[in-house]
Amino acid sequence: ITTPVVNTSAYWFSSSQELIDFKEGRHASFEYGRYGNPTTEALEKKMSALEKAESTVFVASGMYASVAMLSTLVPAGGHIVTTTDLYRKTRIYMETELPKRGITMTVIRPADMDALQDALDNNNVSLFFTETPTNPFLRCIDIELVSNMCHNKGALLCIDSTFASPINQKALTLGADMVVHSATKYIAGHNDVIGGCISGRDELVSKVRIYHHVVGGVLNPNASYLILRGMKTLHLRVQCQNSTALRMAQFLEEHPKDCTCILSWLAKSPRTSHCQEPNDWLWWCCQL
Ligand SMILES: Cc1ncc(COP(=O)(O)O)c(C=O)c1O
């Protein structure tokens, strides 16, 4: 019923022949902790099922998930597009590290589809990376629309879906190529573990996995266990947070004091004009 925690760095082969069979693809086994772990593999399968992804790789943090994805899928000298709202450390990484590989960047406002089209028309864009909802302003991107725009120009679309969780949004089903999460937030849900993941088509995720196996931002199996345990209540926690946020937003919207309420999809919200329809649940985060 519970997934065992497999605390090992190396794996046993009972004979040289078994090792040869493993290396030549006739025997399935784990080999070394940086290349895979049964507890983490169970977590990856669960995440793939939630995101409707062919494959998922779990890593040591949400930041490392973005770094591994960008390092793998954006070639040296490439161009990326991203948005003004972005987790600050992701922005710092993009501004300080990507130029060292000759990667240039266009930054657009999340709702500015003309600016996105312009960036796609005038650069050889490898990837559009955006959060939706964004951190910290909870702006929403129309994933279906931007995925069509990107794919028409041969660019990949990666969504940081941390603020949505896979309960509120399944970006791959709307056309995104990759989804990254800081599992530290909703997915693990108990403030006791840091982790991140990248989900998508096997063809793309396996490239990230190869990079990850070399560079080594491995998630400890005990952390994998804590995230698996947290995920058992993910749907309940997110539904509860959605309905609390909605109640708060409705209360504050009617409040006589002048306050701005940002709740994606709330009828009178200033964000509504550039929100997409939700996938599964109607309401999510509220920010004052
Ligand atoms: C939207 C978003 N993406 C990525 C990260 C980075 O995740 P982690 O803290 O797990 O490295 C954060 C962290 O706050 C975040 O808010």
The ligand as an ORCA input file, in Angstrom:
! r2SCAN-3c Opt
* xyz 0 1
  C       6.551     29.324    -10.114
  C       7.785     28.770     -9.467
  N       8.614     28.008    -10.204
  C       9.750     27.484     -9.661
  C      10.099     27.722     -8.355
  C      11.363     27.132     -7.800
  O      11.054     25.989     -7.059
  P      11.950     25.393     -5.862
  O      11.835     26.352     -4.725
  O      11.351     24.046     -5.587
  O      13.362     25.309     -6.378
  C       9.252     28.497     -7.552
  C       9.608     28.747     -6.139
  O       9.029     29.530     -5.430
  C       8.062     29.042     -8.123
  O       7.231     29.813     -7.409
*
